[in-house]
Amino acid sequence: MKKASKASGTKKVSRRVNDDEILPEYDFSQGVRGKYAKQYAEGTNLILLDPDLAAEFPDSKSVSRALRAS
């Protein structure tokens, strides 16, 4: 039995969706692939502060300073 090769004429069929089927907020036609890939690869470390604590710090630098001062 002969294996099918890539040149066998088989094509990938893409499914087109009618504009009526997709809500406007789900339209990613203007999206950029991999826009945040580099940042994601570098990693993140998110820490959520309680609202009463978050009100005391105007930005992440001030949180870092306070943690380092301890």
PQR file with spaces between the fields and no chain letter, atoms N, CA, C, O and H, PARSE charges and radii, in Angstrom:
ATOM       1  N    MET     1       0.833   -1.173    0.000 -0.4000 1.5000
ATOM       2  CA   MET     1       0.000    0.000    0.000 -0.0000 2.0000
ATOM       3  C    MET     1       0.885    1.247    0.000  0.5500 1.7000
ATOM       4  O    MET     1       1.842    1.329    0.770 -0.5500 1.4000
ATOM       5  N    LYS     2       0.577    2.192   -0.839 -0.4000 1.5000
ATOM       6  CA   LYS     2       1.369    3.399   -0.999 -0.0000 2.0000
ATOM       7  C    LYS     2       0.851    4.491   -0.062  0.5500 1.7000
ATOM       8  O    LYS     2      -0.357    4.707    0.042 -0.5500 1.4000
ATOM       9  H    LYS     2      -0.200    2.125   -1.465  0.4000 1.0000
ATOM      10  N    LYS     3       1.780    5.185    0.624 -0.4000 1.5000
ATOM      11  CA   LYS     3       1.406    6.272    1.522 -0.0000 2.0000
ATOM      12  C    LYS     3       1.140    7.536    0.717  0.5500 1.7000
ATOM      13  O    LYS     3       1.773    7.787   -0.309 -0.5500 1.4000
ATOM      14  H    LYS     3       2.761    5.010    0.540  0.4000 1.0000
ATOM      15  N    ALA     4       0.203    8.313    1.199 -0.4000 1.5000
ATOM      16  CA   ALA     4      -0.104    9.589    0.542 -0.0000 2.0000
ATOM      17  C    ALA     4       0.968   10.604    0.895  0.5500 1.7000
ATOM      18  O    ALA     4       1.366   10.726    2.054 -0.5500 1.4000
ATOM      19  H    ALA     4      -0.311    8.109    2.032  0.4000 1.0000
ATOM      20  N    SER     5       1.422   11.313   -0.089 -0.4000 1.5000
ATOM      21  CA   SER     5       2.428   12.342    0.155 -0.0000 2.0000
ATOM      22  C    SER     5       1.760   13.708    0.189  0.5500 1.7000
ATOM      23  O    SER     5       0.585   13.852   -0.151 -0.5500 1.4000
ATOM      24  H    SER     5       1.099   11.213   -1.031  0.4000 1.0000
ATOM      25  N    LYS     6       2.524   14.702    0.602 -0.4000 1.5000
ATOM      26  CA   LYS     6       1.974   16.059    0.658 -0.0000 2.0000
ATOM      27  C    LYS     6       1.620   16.566   -0.736  0.5500 1.7000
ATOM      28  O    LYS     6       0.742   17.417   -0.877 -0.5500 1.4000
ATOM      29  H    LYS     6       3.479   14.586    0.878  0.4000 1.0000
ATOM      30  N    ALA     7       2.265   16.074   -1.725 -0.4000 1.5000
ATOM      31  CA   ALA     7       2.005   16.522   -3.086 -0.0000 2.0000
ATOM      32  C    ALA     7       0.862   15.747   -3.727  0.5500 1.7000
ATOM      33  O    ALA     7       0.678   15.807   -4.942 -0.5500 1.4000
ATOM      34  H    ALA     7       2.978   15.382   -1.610  0.4000 1.0000
ATOM      35  N    SER     8       0.095   15.020   -2.920 -0.4000 1.5000
ATOM      36  CA   SER     8      -0.954   14.176   -3.484 -0.0000 2.0000
ATOM      37  C    SER     8      -2.188   14.954   -3.909  0.5500 1.7000
ATOM      38  O    SER     8      -3.140   14.378   -4.436 -0.5500 1.4000
ATOM      39  H    SER     8       0.245   14.972   -1.933  0.4000 1.0000
ATOM      40  N    GLY     9      -2.175   16.254   -3.683 -0.4000 1.5000
ATOM      41  CA   GLY     9      -3.305   17.057   -4.125 -0.0000 2.0000
ATOM      42  C    GLY     9      -4.341   17.274   -3.041  0.5500 1.7000
ATOM      43  O    GLY     9      -5.359   17.920   -3.286 -0.5500 1.4000
ATOM      44  H    GLY     9      -1.402   16.722   -3.255  0.4000 1.0000
ATOM      45  N    THR    10      -4.105   16.749   -1.851 -0.4000 1.5000
ATOM      46  CA   THR    10      -5.059   17.011   -0.777 -0.0000 2.0000
ATOM      47  C    THR    10      -4.826   18.413   -0.247  0.5500 1.7000
ATOM      48  O    THR    10      -3.691   18.830   -0.016 -0.5500 1.4000
ATOM      49  H    THR    10      -3.277   16.224   -1.652  0.4000 1.0000
ATOM      50  N    LYS    11      -5.900   19.116   -0.063 -0.4000 1.5000
ATOM      51  CA   LYS    11      -5.808   20.490    0.413 -0.0000 2.0000
ATOM      52  C    LYS    11      -6.545   20.616    1.739  0.5500 1.7000
ATOM      53  O    LYS    11      -7.537   19.930    1.990 -0.5500 1.4000
ATOM      54  H    LYS    11      -6.822   18.777   -0.251  0.4000 1.0000
ATOM      55  N    LYS    12      -6.041   21.499    2.568 -0.4000 1.5000
ATOM      56  CA   LYS    12      -6.710   21.807    3.817 -0.0000 2.0000
ATOM      57  C    LYS    12      -7.904   22.693    3.497  0.5500 1.7000
ATOM      58  O    LYS    12      -7.770   23.687    2.783 -0.5500 1.4000
ATOM      59  H    LYS    12      -5.235   22.056    2.364  0.4000 1.0000
ATOM      60  N    VAL    13      -9.042   22.346    4.010 -0.4000 1.5000
ATOM      61  CA   VAL    13     -10.242   23.126    3.745 -0.0000 2.0000
ATOM      62  C    VAL    13     -10.487   24.035    4.937  0.5500 1.7000
ATOM      63  O    VAL    13     -10.644   23.571    6.066 -0.5500 1.4000
ATOM      64  H    VAL    13      -9.151   21.539    4.590  0.4000 1.0000
ATOM      65  N    SER    14     -10.517   25.334    4.674 -0.4000 1.5000
ATOM      66  CA   SER    14     -10.798   26.272    5.748 -0.0000 2.0000
ATOM      67  C    SER    14     -12.288   26.557    5.768  0.5500 1.7000
ATOM      68  O    SER    14     -12.922   26.705    4.722 -0.5500 1.4000
ATOM      69  H    SER    14     -10.388   25.711    3.756  0.4000 1.0000
ATOM      70  N    ARG    15     -12.828   26.629    6.949 -0.4000 1.5000
ATOM      71  CA   ARG    15     -14.261   26.874    7.097 -0.0000 2.0000
ATOM      72  C    ARG    15     -14.505   28.366    7.206  0.5500 1.7000
ATOM      73  O    ARG    15     -14.014   29.004    8.138 -0.5500 1.4000
ATOM      74  H    ARG    15     -12.314   26.508    7.798  0.4000 1.0000
ATOM      75  N    ARG    16     -15.223   28.911    6.311 -0.4000 1.5000
ATOM      76  CA   ARG    16     -15.593   30.324    6.347 -0.0000 2.0000
ATOM      77  C    ARG    16     -16.865   30.445    7.183  0.5500 1.7000
ATOM      78  O    ARG    16     -17.780   29.629    7.075 -0.5500 1.4000
ATOM      79  H    ARG    16     -15.622   28.393    5.554  0.4000 1.0000
ATOM      80  N    VAL    17     -16.899   31.470    8.009 -0.4000 1.5000
ATOM      81  CA   VAL    17     -18.059   31.701    8.857 -0.0000 2.0000
ATOM      82  C    VAL    17     -18.751   32.962    8.385  0.5500 1.7000
ATOM      83  O    VAL    17     -18.112   33.979    8.115 -0.5500 1.4000
ATOM      84  H    VAL    17     -16.156   32.133    8.097  0.4000 1.0000
ATOM      85  N    ASN    18     -20.053   32.882    8.290 -0.4000 1.5000
ATOM      86  CA   ASN    18     -20.809   34.069    7.901 -0.0000 2.0000
ATOM      87  C    ASN    18     -20.657   35.136    8.966  0.5500 1.7000
ATOM      88  O    ASN    18     -20.554   34.830   10.153 -0.5500 1.4000
ATOM      89  H    ASN    18     -20.573   32.056    8.509  0.4000 1.0000
ATOM      90  N    ASP    19     -20.644   36.381    8.541 -0.4000 1.5000
ATOM      91  CA   ASP    19     -20.540   37.489    9.482 -0.0000 2.0000
ATOM      92  C    ASP    19     -21.715   37.505   10.460  0.5500 1.7000
ATOM      93  O    ASP    19     -21.595   38.021   11.571 -0.5500 1.4000
ATOM      94  H    ASP    19     -20.728   36.630    7.576  0.4000 1.0000
ATOM      95  N    ASP    20     -22.847   36.940   10.047 -0.4000 1.5000
ATOM      96  CA   ASP    20     -24.025   36.910   10.903 -0.0000 2.0000
ATOM      97  C    ASP    20     -23.842   35.977   12.097  0.5500 1.7000
ATOM      98  O    ASP    20     -24.521   36.140   13.111 -0.5500 1.4000
ATOM      99  H    ASP    20     -22.944   36.521    9.144  0.4000 1.0000
ATOM     100  N    GLU    21     -22.943   35.011   11.996 -0.4000 1.5000
ATOM     101  CA   GLU    21     -22.766   34.021   13.046 -0.0000 2.0000
ATOM     102  C    GLU    21     -21.882   34.511   14.182  0.5500 1.7000
ATOM     103  O    GLU    21     -21.940   33.959   15.281 -0.5500 1.4000
ATOM     104  H    GLU    21     -22.391   34.879   11.172  0.4000 1.0000
ATOM     105  N    ILE    22     -21.076   35.521   13.951 -0.4000 1.5000
ATOM     106  CA   ILE    22     -20.115   35.980   14.949 -0.0000 2.0000
ATOM     107  C    ILE    22     -20.521   37.359   15.456  0.5500 1.7000
ATOM     108  O    ILE    22     -20.813   38.267   14.678 -0.5500 1.4000
ATOM     109  H    ILE    22     -21.028   35.969   13.058  0.4000 1.0000
ATOM     110  N    LEU    23     -20.531   37.491   16.779 -0.4000 1.5000
ATOM     111  CA   LEU    23     -20.816   38.796   17.370 -0.0000 2.0000
ATOM     112  C    LEU    23     -19.634   39.722   17.128  0.5500 1.7000
ATOM     113  O    LEU    23     -18.495   39.259   17.067 -0.5500 1.4000
ATOM     114  H    LEU    23     -20.293   36.753   17.411  0.4000 1.0000
ATOM     115  N    PRO    24     -19.877   41.007   16.989 -0.5600 1.5000
ATOM     116  CA   PRO    24     -18.786   41.958   16.696  0.2800 2.0000
ATOM     117  C    PRO    24     -17.651   41.910   17.711  0.5500 1.7000
ATOM     118  O    PRO    24     -16.490   42.088   17.340 -0.5500 1.4000
ATOM     119  N    GLU    25     -17.962   41.674   18.984 -0.4000 1.5000
ATOM     120  CA   GLU    25     -16.892   41.646   19.994 -0.0000 2.0000
ATOM     121  C    GLU    25     -15.990   40.427   19.879  0.5500 1.7000
ATOM     122  O    GLU    25     -14.954   40.371   20.541 -0.5500 1.4000
ATOM     123  H    GLU    25     -18.905   41.530   19.285  0.4000 1.0000
ATOM     124  N    TYR    26     -16.358   39.444   19.051 -0.4000 1.5000
ATOM     125  CA   TYR    26     -15.519   38.274   18.831 -0.0000 2.0000
ATOM     126  C    TYR    26     -14.810   38.306   17.478  0.5500 1.7000
ATOM     127  O    TYR    26     -14.300   37.282   17.025 -0.5500 1.4000
ATOM     128  H    TYR    26     -17.200   39.489   18.512  0.4000 1.0000
ATOM     129  N    ASP    27     -14.774   39.445   16.845 -0.4000 1.5000
ATOM     130  CA   ASP    27     -14.119   39.583   15.544 -0.0000 2.0000
ATOM     131  C    ASP    27     -12.630   39.847   15.756  0.5500 1.7000
ATOM     132  O    ASP    27     -12.239   40.937   16.174 -0.5500 1.4000
ATOM     133  H    ASP    27     -15.189   40.277   17.214  0.4000 1.0000
ATOM     134  N    PHE    28     -11.812   38.850   15.469 -0.4000 1.5000
ATOM     135  CA   PHE    28     -10.368   38.964   15.631 -0.0000 2.0000
ATOM     136  C    PHE    28      -9.659   39.114   14.287  0.5500 1.7000
ATOM     137  O    PHE    28      -8.471   38.810   14.178 -0.5500 1.4000
ATOM     138  H    PHE    28     -12.130   37.965   15.130  0.4000 1.0000
ATOM     139  N    SER    29     -10.366   39.572   13.278 -0.4000 1.5000
ATOM     140  CA   SER    29      -9.773   39.677   11.946 -0.0000 2.0000
ATOM     141  C    SER    29      -8.634   40.690   11.896  0.5500 1.7000
ATOM     142  O    SER    29      -7.764   40.595   11.030 -0.5500 1.4000
ATOM     143  H    SER    29     -11.331   39.819   13.366  0.4000 1.0000
ATOM     144  N    GLN    30      -8.627   41.652   12.805 -0.4000 1.5000
ATOM     145  CA   GLN    30      -7.556   42.645   12.839 -0.0000 2.0000
ATOM     146  C    GLN    30      -6.509   42.301   13.899  0.5500 1.7000
ATOM     147  O    GLN    30      -5.626   43.111   14.183 -0.5500 1.4000
ATOM     148  H    GLN    30      -9.334   41.729   13.509  0.4000 1.0000
ATOM     149  N    GLY    31      -6.603   41.114   14.482 -0.4000 1.5000
ATOM     150  CA   GLY    31      -5.671   40.700   15.525 -0.0000 2.0000
ATOM     151  C    GLY    31      -4.266   40.458   14.992  0.5500 1.7000
ATOM     152  O    GLY    31      -4.072   40.219   13.800 -0.5500 1.4000
ATOM     153  H    GLY    31      -7.320   40.457   14.251  0.4000 1.0000
ATOM     154  N    VAL    32      -3.301   40.522   15.884 -0.4000 1.5000
ATOM     155  CA   VAL    32      -1.906   40.303   15.530 -0.0000 2.0000
ATOM     156  C    VAL    32      -1.437   39.034   16.224  0.5500 1.7000
ATOM     157  O    VAL    32      -1.452   38.953   17.453 -0.5500 1.4000
ATOM     158  H    VAL    32      -3.459   40.715   16.852  0.4000 1.0000
ATOM     159  N    ARG    33      -1.027   38.056   15.453 -0.4000 1.5000
ATOM     160  CA   ARG    33      -0.575   36.790   16.017 -0.0000 2.0000
ATOM     161  C    ARG    33       0.761   36.979   16.726  0.5500 1.7000
ATOM     162  O    ARG    33       1.692   37.571   16.179 -0.5500 1.4000
ATOM     163  H    ARG    33      -1.016   38.121   14.456  0.4000 1.0000
ATOM     164  N    GLY    34       0.842   36.468   17.952 -0.4000 1.5000
ATOM     165  CA   GLY    34       2.093   36.499   18.698 -0.0000 2.0000
ATOM     166  C    GLY    34       2.459   37.861   19.264  0.5500 1.7000
ATOM     167  O    GLY    34       3.624   38.093   19.587 -0.5500 1.4000
ATOM     168  H    GLY    34       0.086   35.987   18.397  0.4000 1.0000
ATOM     169  N    LYS    35       1.504   38.763   19.392 -0.4000 1.5000
ATOM     170  CA   LYS    35       1.786   40.126   19.837 -0.0000 2.0000
ATOM     171  C    LYS    35       2.447   40.143   21.221  0.5500 1.7000
ATOM     172  O    LYS    35       3.334   40.959   21.471 -0.5500 1.4000
ATOM     173  H    LYS    35       0.558   38.574   19.130  0.4000 1.0000
ATOM     174  N    TYR    36       2.028   39.262   22.103 -0.4000 1.5000
ATOM     175  CA   TYR    36       2.557   39.237   23.455 -0.0000 2.0000
ATOM     176  C    TYR    36       3.390   37.987   23.732  0.5500 1.7000
ATOM     177  O    TYR    36       3.645   37.673   24.894 -0.5500 1.4000
ATOM     178  H    TYR    36       1.308   38.599   21.899  0.4000 1.0000
ATOM     179  N    ALA    37       3.808   37.283   22.719 -0.4000 1.5000
ATOM     180  CA   ALA    37       4.532   36.022   22.892 -0.0000 2.0000
ATOM     181  C    ALA    37       5.839   36.212   23.646  0.5500 1.7000
ATOM     182  O    ALA    37       6.169   35.402   24.513 -0.5500 1.4000
ATOM     183  H    ALA    37       3.600   37.538   21.774  0.4000 1.0000
ATOM     184  N    LYS    38       6.583   37.255   23.338 -0.4000 1.5000
ATOM     185  CA   LYS    38       7.864   37.493   24.002 -0.0000 2.0000
ATOM     186  C    LYS    38       7.660   37.763   25.492  0.5500 1.7000
ATOM     187  O    LYS    38       8.371   37.210   26.331 -0.5500 1.4000
ATOM     188  H    LYS    38       6.314   37.912   22.634  0.4000 1.0000
ATOM     189  N    GLN    39       6.683   38.616   25.818 -0.4000 1.5000
ATOM     190  CA   GLN    39       6.396   38.906   27.219 -0.0000 2.0000
ATOM     191  C    GLN    39       5.953   37.646   27.951  0.5500 1.7000
ATOM     192  O    GLN    39       6.366   37.412   29.087 -0.5500 1.4000
ATOM     193  H    GLN    39       6.105   39.065   25.137  0.4000 1.0000
ATOM     194  N    TYR    40       5.128   36.845   27.320 -0.4000 1.5000
ATOM     195  CA   TYR    40       4.642   35.617   27.935 -0.0000 2.0000
ATOM     196  C    TYR    40       5.792   34.651   28.187  0.5500 1.7000
ATOM     197  O    TYR    40       5.836   33.992   29.226 -0.5500 1.4000
ATOM     198  H    TYR    40       4.792   37.035   26.398  0.4000 1.0000
ATOM     199  N    ALA    41       6.712   34.565   27.250 -0.4000 1.5000
ATOM     200  CA   ALA    41       7.849   33.664   27.386 -0.0000 2.0000
ATOM     201  C    ALA    41       8.761   34.085   28.535  0.5500 1.7000
ATOM     202  O    ALA    41       9.380   33.238   29.179 -0.5500 1.4000
ATOM     203  H    ALA    41       6.676   35.100   26.406  0.4000 1.0000
ATOM     204  N    GLU    42       8.845   35.389   28.793 -0.4000 1.5000
ATOM     205  CA   GLU    42       9.669   35.885   29.889 -0.0000 2.0000
ATOM     206  C    GLU    42       9.061   35.547   31.242  0.5500 1.7000
ATOM     207  O    GLU    42       9.773   35.469   32.243 -0.5500 1.4000
ATOM     208  H    GLU    42       8.342   36.076   28.269  0.4000 1.0000
ATOM     209  N    GLY    43       7.767   35.349   31.277 -0.4000 1.5000
ATOM     210  CA   GLY    43       7.085   34.974   32.510 -0.0000 2.0000
ATOM     211  C    GLY    43       6.561   36.179   33.270  0.5500 1.7000
ATOM     212  O    GLY    43       7.010   37.308   33.076 -0.5500 1.4000
ATOM     213  H    GLY    43       7.188   35.413   30.464  0.4000 1.0000
ATOM     214  N    THR    44       5.614   35.911   34.125 -0.4000 1.5000
ATOM     215  CA   THR    44       5.036   36.952   34.957 -0.0000 2.0000
ATOM     216  C    THR    44       4.832   36.413   36.356  0.5500 1.7000
ATOM     217  O    THR    44       4.772   35.202   36.568 -0.5500 1.4000
ATOM     218  H    THR    44       5.249   34.994   34.282  0.4000 1.0000
ATOM     219  N    ASN    45       4.729   37.308   37.293 -0.4000 1.5000
ATOM     220  CA   ASN    45       4.456   36.936   38.661 -0.0000 2.0000
ATOM     221  C    ASN    45       3.447   37.952   39.198  0.5500 1.7000
ATOM     222  O    ASN    45       3.829   39.020   39.678 -0.5500 1.4000
ATOM     223  H    ASN    45       4.778   38.292   37.121  0.4000 1.0000
ATOM     224  N    LEU    46       2.185   37.620   39.116 -0.4000 1.5000
ATOM     225  CA   LEU    46       1.139   38.535   39.549 -0.0000 2.0000
ATOM     226  C    LEU    46       0.733   38.228   40.975  0.5500 1.7000
ATOM     227  O    LEU    46       0.544   37.073   41.357 -0.5500 1.4000
ATOM     228  H    LEU    46       1.875   36.753   38.726  0.4000 1.0000
ATOM     229  N    ILE    47       0.606   39.276   41.741 -0.4000 1.5000
ATOM     230  CA   ILE    47       0.116   39.143   43.104 -0.0000 2.0000
ATOM     231  C    ILE    47      -1.008   40.142   43.263  0.5500 1.7000
ATOM     232  O    ILE    47      -0.820   41.337   43.034 -0.5500 1.4000
ATOM     233  H    ILE    47       0.759   40.214   41.431  0.4000 1.0000
ATOM     234  N    LEU    48      -2.172   39.665   43.652 -0.4000 1.5000
ATOM     235  CA   LEU    48      -3.316   40.549   43.838 -0.0000 2.0000
ATOM     236  C    LEU    48      -3.374   40.995   45.288  0.5500 1.7000
ATOM     237  O    LEU    48      -3.350   40.184   46.214 -0.5500 1.4000
ATOM     238  H    LEU    48      -2.325   38.694   43.837  0.4000 1.0000
ATOM     239  N    LEU    49      -3.451   42.305   45.459 -0.4000 1.5000
ATOM     240  CA   LEU    49      -3.569   42.875   46.790 -0.0000 2.0000
ATOM     241  C    LEU    49      -5.042   43.052   47.135  0.5500 1.7000
ATOM     242  O    LEU    49      -5.869   43.289   46.255 -0.5500 1.4000
ATOM     243  H    LEU    49      -3.471   42.965   44.707  0.4000 1.0000
ATOM     244  N    ASP    50      -5.359   42.939   48.401 -0.4000 1.5000
ATOM     245  CA   ASP    50      -6.713   43.251   48.833 -0.0000 2.0000
ATOM     246  C    ASP    50      -6.982   44.722   48.530  0.5500 1.7000
ATOM     247  O    ASP    50      -6.064   45.541   48.552 -0.5500 1.4000
ATOM     248  H    ASP    50      -4.687   42.746   49.116  0.4000 1.0000
ATOM     249  N    PRO    51      -8.234   45.055   48.249 -0.5600 1.5000
ATOM     250  CA   PRO    51      -8.552   46.436   47.860  0.2800 2.0000
ATOM     251  C    PRO    51      -8.083   47.493   48.854  0.5500 1.7000
ATOM     252  O    PRO    51      -7.655   48.573   48.446 -0.5500 1.4000
ATOM     253  N    ASP    52      -8.158   47.196   50.164 -0.4000 1.5000
ATOM     254  CA   ASP    52      -7.729   48.197   51.145 -0.0000 2.0000
ATOM     255  C    ASP    52      -6.224   48.421   51.089  0.5500 1.7000
ATOM     256  O    ASP    52      -5.764   49.540   51.314 -0.5500 1.4000
ATOM     257  H    ASP    52      -8.506   46.319   50.495  0.4000 1.0000
ATOM     258  N    LEU    53      -5.454   47.389   50.795 -0.4000 1.5000
ATOM     259  CA   LEU    53      -4.011   47.551   50.637 -0.0000 2.0000
ATOM     260  C    LEU    53      -3.658   48.217   49.309  0.5500 1.7000
ATOM     261  O    LEU    53      -2.759   49.056   49.244 -0.5500 1.4000
ATOM     262  H    LEU    53      -5.829   46.480   50.612  0.4000 1.0000
ATOM     263  N    ALA    54      -4.367   47.837   48.266 -0.4000 1.5000
ATOM     264  CA   ALA    54      -4.096   48.407   46.944 -0.0000 2.0000
ATOM     265  C    ALA    54      -4.319   49.913   46.946  0.5500 1.7000
ATOM     266  O    ALA    54      -3.653   50.638   46.207 -0.5500 1.4000
ATOM     267  H    ALA    54      -5.097   47.155   48.319  0.4000 1.0000
ATOM     268  N    ALA    55      -5.245   50.393   47.767 -0.4000 1.5000
ATOM     269  CA   ALA    55      -5.514   51.830   47.837 -0.0000 2.0000
ATOM     270  C    ALA    55      -4.325   52.598   48.412  0.5500 1.7000
ATOM     271  O    ALA    55      -4.194   53.798   48.172 -0.5500 1.4000
ATOM     272  H    ALA    55      -5.786   49.804   48.368  0.4000 1.0000
ATOM     273  N    GLU    56      -3.462   51.923   49.166 -0.4000 1.5000
ATOM     274  CA   GLU    56      -2.306   52.574   49.788 -0.0000 2.0000
ATOM     275  C    GLU    56      -1.112   52.719   48.848  0.5500 1.7000
ATOM     276  O    GLU    56      -0.198   53.498   49.116 -0.5500 1.4000
ATOM     277  H    GLU    56      -3.569   50.948   49.361  0.4000 1.0000
ATOM     278  N    PHE    57      -1.121   51.969   47.749 -0.4000 1.5000
ATOM     279  CA   PHE    57       0.021   51.969   46.830 -0.0000 2.0000
ATOM     280  C    PHE    57      -0.403   52.492   45.468  0.5500 1.7000
ATOM     281  O    PHE    57      -1.287   51.911   44.838 -0.5500 1.4000
ATOM     282  H    PHE    57      -1.863   51.336   47.531  0.4000 1.0000
ATOM     283  N    PRO    58       0.205   53.575   44.999 -0.5600 1.5000
ATOM     284  CA   PRO    58      -0.185   54.142   43.710  0.2800 2.0000
ATOM     285  C    PRO    58       0.289   53.322   42.503  0.5500 1.7000
ATOM     286  O    PRO    58      -0.318   53.391   41.435 -0.5500 1.4000
ATOM     287  N    ASP    59       1.373   52.545   42.668 -0.4000 1.5000
ATOM     288  CA   ASP    59       1.884   51.765   41.536 -0.0000 2.0000
ATOM     289  C    ASP    59       2.705   50.580   42.040  0.5500 1.7000
ATOM     290  O    ASP    59       2.914   50.426   43.243 -0.5500 1.4000
ATOM     291  H    ASP    59       1.867   52.489   43.536  0.4000 1.0000
ATOM     292  N    SER    60       3.160   49.759   41.125 -0.4000 1.5000
ATOM     293  CA   SER    60       3.898   48.547   41.495 -0.0000 2.0000
ATOM     294  C    SER    60       5.275   48.866   42.082  0.5500 1.7000
ATOM     295  O    SER    60       5.787   48.105   42.903 -0.5500 1.4000
ATOM     296  H    SER    60       2.991   49.883   40.147  0.4000 1.0000
ATOM     297  N    LYS    61       5.869   49.971   41.675 -0.4000 1.5000
ATOM     298  CA   LYS    61       7.189   50.339   42.226 -0.0000 2.0000
ATOM     299  C    LYS    61       7.099   50.630   43.721  0.5500 1.7000
ATOM     300  O    LYS    61       7.990   50.261   44.486 -0.5500 1.4000
ATOM     301  H    LYS    61       5.453   50.589   41.008  0.4000 1.0000
ATOM     302  N    SER    62       6.027   51.287   44.130 -0.4000 1.5000
ATOM     303  CA   SER    62       5.884   51.588   45.556 -0.0000 2.0000
ATOM     304  C    SER    62       5.643   50.315   46.361  0.5500 1.7000
ATOM     305  O    SER    62       6.076   50.225   47.510 -0.5500 1.4000
ATOM     306  H    SER    62       5.303   51.586   43.509  0.4000 1.0000
ATOM     307  N    VAL    63       4.968   49.340   45.785 -0.4000 1.5000
ATOM     308  CA   VAL    63       4.787   48.044   46.461 -0.0000 2.0000
ATOM     309  C    VAL    63       6.142   47.376   46.604  0.5500 1.7000
ATOM     310  O    VAL    63       6.461   46.852   47.671 -0.5500 1.4000
ATOM     311  H    VAL    63       4.617   49.413   44.851  0.4000 1.0000
ATOM     312  N    SER    64       6.930   47.386   45.568 -0.4000 1.5000
ATOM     313  CA   SER    64       8.262   46.762   45.617 -0.0000 2.0000
ATOM     314  C    SER    64       9.141   47.427   46.666  0.5500 1.7000
ATOM     315  O    SER    64       9.829   46.742   47.423 -0.5500 1.4000
ATOM     316  H    SER    64       6.671   47.812   44.701  0.4000 1.0000
ATOM     317  N    ARG    65       9.125   48.747   46.718 -0.4000 1.5000
ATOM     318  CA   ARG    65       9.913   49.463   47.730 -0.0000 2.0000
ATOM     319  C    ARG    65       9.478   49.064   49.138  0.5500 1.7000
ATOM     320  O    ARG    65      10.323   48.826   50.000 -0.5500 1.4000
ATOM     321  H    ARG    65       8.566   49.303   46.104  0.4000 1.0000
ATOM     322  N    ALA    66       8.186   48.989   49.375 -0.4000 1.5000
ATOM     323  CA   ALA    66       7.685   48.640   50.705 -0.0000 2.0000
ATOM     324  C    ALA    66       8.082   47.210   51.073  0.5500 1.7000
ATOM     325  O    ALA    66       8.451   46.954   52.219 -0.5500 1.4000
ATOM     326  H    ALA    66       7.499   49.183   48.674  0.4000 1.0000
ATOM     327  N    LEU    67       8.016   46.300   50.149 -0.4000 1.5000
ATOM     328  CA   LEU    67       8.408   44.912   50.436 -0.0000 2.0000
ATOM     329  C    LEU    67       9.896   44.779   50.701  0.5500 1.7000
ATOM     330  O    LEU    67      10.310   43.996   51.556 -0.5500 1.4000
ATOM     331  H    LEU    67       7.717   46.508   49.217  0.4000 1.0000
ATOM     332  N    ARG    68      10.691   45.528   49.982 -0.4000 1.5000
ATOM     333  CA   ARG    68      12.138   45.465   50.191 -0.0000 2.0000
ATOM     334  C    ARG    68      12.573   46.143   51.491  0.5500 1.7000
ATOM     335  O    ARG    68      13.623   45.808   52.039 -0.5500 1.4000
ATOM     336  H    ARG    68      10.354   46.163   49.287  0.4000 1.0000
ATOM     337  N    ALA    69      11.790   47.076   51.980 -0.4000 1.5000
ATOM     338  CA   ALA    69      12.123   47.791   53.218 -0.0000 2.0000
ATOM     339  C    ALA    69      11.899   46.928   54.447  0.5500 1.7000
ATOM     340  O    ALA    69      12.437   47.225   55.513 -0.5500 1.4000
ATOM     341  H    ALA    69      10.937   47.348   51.534  0.4000 1.0000
ATOM     342  N    SER    70      11.129   45.882   54.321 -0.4000 1.5000
ATOM     343  CA   SER    70      10.819   45.019   55.477 -0.0000 2.0000
ATOM     344  C    SER    70      12.026   44.273   55.968  0.5500 1.7000
ATOM     345  O    SER    70      11.931   43.509   56.929 -0.5500 1.4000
ATOM     346  H    SER    70      10.692   45.640   53.455  0.4000 1.0000
